[in-house]
Amino acid sequence: MTEREFKLLLNANALKNIQVHYAVMAHGYMIVADGKPLETSKRETREFKTLDTAAKFLFKIGVADFAVKLKTSVG
């Protein structure tokens, strides 16, 4: 979902679960809302270099409660 779609769903209180995942391949972080990653306008997964930048982005658009998932696979 793009940032625009994310904001629309957020304003409609339609998002139940927002997480910041560590993206091993990108050596950074990505935001996942209800199982869908936040994407750029080109439909590529938006990546954040640090957990702090991802958190600041979420805070800026009005998200104060989210989970952080550092390990995305079992085992």
ZILIN-V46852 format. One line per field, one symbol per residue. psi: psi as a letter, one per 40 degrees, with the letter a starting at -180 (. if undefined). A space follows every 10 residues. Layout:
BEGIN
psi->???
END
This chain:
BEGIN
psi->iidddddddd defehdhhih ihhddefaii hhhfehihii eefihhihdi dddddddddd eehehiihhd heih.
END
